[in-house]
C-alpha cells in the first residue's frame, strides 16, 4: 500500500509542472516566473537526481527526471521567448 501511495505522490509531483510548461509553450514565454524561482527549481531538481540515482529509488528518479524535463521547457521560453 505504501508503494502505491509513493507512486501516486511521485506522479503528482512529477506532473505538477505540466500546466506551467503548457502555458509557457502556448504563450511562447515564461515572463510571469522569476529567475531566482526558476534557477532554484532547476538546480534543486539536478541536485536531487544526483542524490537519488545512486540509491536506485525508481519512483523518485522518475519524479525528478520528469520535473527536470518540464522545468527545462519552462526555462527555454524564459531564455528564448518568441516575440
Phi and psi in degrees as a GROMACS rama.xvg file:
@    title "Ramachandran Plot"
@    xaxis  label "Phi"
@    yaxis  label "Psi"
@TYPE xy
-64.6865  -33.8132  UNK-2
-63.6202  -40.3707  UNK-3
-63.4103  -44.3712  UNK-4
-62.0622  -41.2869  UNK-5
-62.6818  -44.1286  UNK-6
-63.5729  -43.7419  UNK-7
-62.6424  -45.6076  UNK-8
-62.7436  -43.4671  UNK-9
-62.1508  -43.1321  UNK-10
-65.6345  -40.5709  UNK-11
-65.0605  -43.0716  UNK-12
-66.9335  -40.4985  UNK-13
-62.8951  -39.9198  UNK-14
-96.474  5.26909  UNK-15
-66.4178  -21.4148  UNK-16
-86.9253  -6.55607  UNK-17
-57.0851  -47.8669  UNK-18
-58.2696  -40.1501  UNK-19
-70.8262  -39.7127  UNK-20
-62.6309  -42.1806  UNK-21
-64.2319  -41.4792  UNK-22
-63.7006  -42.6961  UNK-23
-62.9173  -40.9158  UNK-24
-64.9492  -45.4289  UNK-25
-64.8333  -44.1871  UNK-26
-82.4061  -15.2309  UNK-27
63.2125  26.4747  UNK-28
-159.805  165.859  UNK-29
-127.287  41.9442  UNK-30
-59.9042  -29.1456  UNK-31
-77.5197  -4.39736  UNK-32
-108.766  136.935  UNK-33
-82.3795  153.528  UNK-34
-60.3914  -45.8282  UNK-35
-58.3809  -42.0482  UNK-36
-59.9504  -50.2096  UNK-37
-64.7305  -39.5656  UNK-38
-70.096  -39.7383  UNK-39
-66.0448  -39.5747  UNK-40
-63.2402  -49.9569  UNK-41
-61.3737  -50.6796  UNK-42
-65.6672  -35.7166  UNK-43
-60.6516  -41.9058  UNK-44
-64.4333  -44.5001  UNK-45
-61.405  -48.9391  UNK-46
-62.1558  -39.3577  UNK-47
-68.2045  -36.813  UNK-48
-64.2772  -44.005  UNK-49
-59.4583  -37.5575  UNK-50
-74.5016  -41.1808  UNK-51
-81.5825  -36.8662  UNK-52
-54.2587  -47.7327  UNK-53
-62.3329  -24.7673  UNK-54
-77.4366  -21.7848  UNK-55
73.7396  21.9003  UNK-56
-80.9437  98.7452  UNK-57
-59.0618  -38.4187  UNK-58
-59.9938  -48.656  UNK-59
-72.6026  -35.5515  UNK-60
-60.742  -46.1545  UNK-61
-61.0898  -44.4807  UNK-62
-57.162  -53.5743  UNK-63
-71.3562  -33.1697  UNK-64
-66.1305  -44.0354  UNK-65
-64.7581  -44.7667  UNK-66
-62.0012  -39.4322  UNK-67
-63.1932  -41.4449  UNK-68
-61.7716  -45.3479  UNK-69
-68.3103  -41.4678  UNK-70
-67.9596  -28.6945  UNK-71
-64.546  -38.6874  UNK-72
-62.8121  -45.3078  UNK-73
-63.1557  -43.0754  UNK-74
-65.1393  -35.9177  UNK-75
-55.8047  -44.0683  UNK-76
-80.5176  -16.5721  UNK-77
-77.3328  -41.3134  UNK-78
-77.2152  -44.2245  UNK-79
-124.203  71.4404  UNK-80
-67.2458  150.345  UNK-81
-95.0956  122.823  UNK-82
